[in-house]
Amino acid sequence: MSAHTNLAGIRRDYSLRGLDRSDLLPDPIAQFRVWLEHAVQAQAPEPNAMTLATVDAAGAPAARIVLLKGLDDRGFHFFTNYESDKAGQMEANPRVALVFHWIELERQVRVRGAVSRLTRADTEAYFSTRPRGSRLGAWVSRQSEVLADRAPLERRLAELEKRYPGEDIPAPSFWGGYAVAPVSVEYWQGRPSRLHDRFLYTRRPDGGWRIDRLSP
Ligand SMILES: Cc1cc2nc3c(=O)[nH]c(=O)nc-3n(C[C@H](O)[C@H](O)[C@H](O)COP(=O)(O)O)c2cc1C
């Protein structure tokens, strides 16, 4: 994209389909499984990529992409370094937000909720499915720390290659999973003339979910 691109002129009209209340399942996690499956079928690249927004102790927000690696009644799972910036932010304030964007389907999902650590057993079960290089990488990186250059990474990787010559690489104690338990989930479907369809699930006191249509 050149420096002279006319950003104001970039626009796309959304017209694939609408979203009606009768399309929605009563439970937002069940609904999420349906939309994620549609994104996989539509061959969205990295359909499980999501923006994770956190807030630091001073109230300043930060956001970055992580990968959704599991979904159950505890919520949306992802894995990271427990000593990273994001982990420090989540320990100070467990309230987070997630955003998925599947442009192929003209869809967005927004989640707000509270994050908590997965169990060690969950982390170990997922870690053992990762390719060898990713497992070593988790050991090598002191995520979010300042580095002068790549040399310390290459040196630590070479040391670890020697220490763990095979596939038997344990999960580092400073690395693991989190689950985001949703308190609200919004489903967004793009529509013509910016009159999009939006439905917001919020938790009812009885444990069920209320669904409201929101103005676009
Ligand atoms: C497509 C994509 C997927 C990513 N997945 C993860 C992930 O699952 N876990 C993770 O810790 N970082 C992941 N990252 C890197 C993060 O965006 C981020 O750079 C890193 O976690 C450090 O964030 P922090 O300094 O705020 O803690 C991913 C980045 C991209 C672009």
PDBQT file of the ligand as one rigid body, heavy atoms in Angstrom, charges set to zero:
ROOT
HETATM    1  C1  LIG A 301      -1.520 -14.897  14.249  1.00  0.00    +0.000 C 
HETATM    2  C2  LIG A 301      -0.833 -14.736  15.579  1.00  0.00    +0.000 A 
HETATM    3  C3  LIG A 301      -1.013 -15.704  16.555  1.00  0.00    +0.000 A 
HETATM    4  C4  LIG A 301      -0.405 -15.582  17.808  1.00  0.00    +0.000 A 
HETATM    5  N1  LIG A 301      -0.662 -16.507  18.773  1.00  0.00    +0.000 NA
HETATM    6  C5  LIG A 301      -0.139 -16.357  20.026  1.00  0.00    +0.000 A 
HETATM    7  C6  LIG A 301      -0.500 -17.245  21.078  1.00  0.00    +0.000 A 
HETATM    8  O1  LIG A 301      -1.330 -18.165  20.913  1.00  0.00    +0.000 OA
HETATM    9  N2  LIG A 301       0.081 -17.057  22.290  1.00  0.00    +0.000 N 
HETATM   10  C7  LIG A 301       0.968 -16.038  22.529  1.00  0.00    +0.000 A 
HETATM   11  O2  LIG A 301       1.458 -15.926  23.653  1.00  0.00    +0.000 OA
HETATM   12  N3  LIG A 301       1.287 -15.148  21.561  1.00  0.00    +0.000 NA
HETATM   13  C8  LIG A 301       0.753 -15.283  20.311  1.00  0.00    +0.000 A 
HETATM   14  N4  LIG A 301       1.065 -14.373  19.321  1.00  0.00    +0.000 N 
HETATM   15  C9  LIG A 301       1.991 -13.253  19.660  1.00  0.00    +0.000 C 
HETATM   16  C10 LIG A 301       1.240 -12.160  20.401  1.00  0.00    +0.000 C 
HETATM   17  O3  LIG A 301       0.468 -11.391  19.477  1.00  0.00    +0.000 OA
HETATM   18  C11 LIG A 301       2.186 -11.221  21.177  1.00  0.00    +0.000 C 
HETATM   19  O4  LIG A 301       3.157 -10.676  20.325  1.00  0.00    +0.000 OA
HETATM   20  C12 LIG A 301       2.908 -11.935  22.326  1.00  0.00    +0.000 C 
HETATM   21  O5  LIG A 301       2.068 -12.866  22.985  1.00  0.00    +0.000 OA
HETATM   22  C13 LIG A 301       3.454 -10.928  23.353  1.00  0.00    +0.000 C 
HETATM   23  O6  LIG A 301       2.393 -10.182  23.895  1.00  0.00    +0.000 OA
HETATM   24  P1  LIG A 301       2.551  -9.362  25.272  1.00  0.00    +0.000 P 
HETATM   25  O7  LIG A 301       3.928  -8.729  25.245  1.00  0.00    +0.000 OA
HETATM   26  O8  LIG A 301       1.440  -8.391  25.285  1.00  0.00    +0.000 OA
HETATM   27  O9  LIG A 301       2.456 -10.376  26.406  1.00  0.00    +0.000 OA
HETATM   28  C14 LIG A 301       0.454 -14.463  18.073  1.00  0.00    +0.000 A 
HETATM   29  C15 LIG A 301       0.611 -13.487  17.091  1.00  0.00    +0.000 A 
HETATM   30  C16 LIG A 301      -0.021 -13.606  15.864  1.00  0.00    +0.000 A 
HETATM   31  C17 LIG A 301       0.141 -12.516  14.848  1.00  0.00    +0.000 C 
ENDROOT
TORSDOF 0
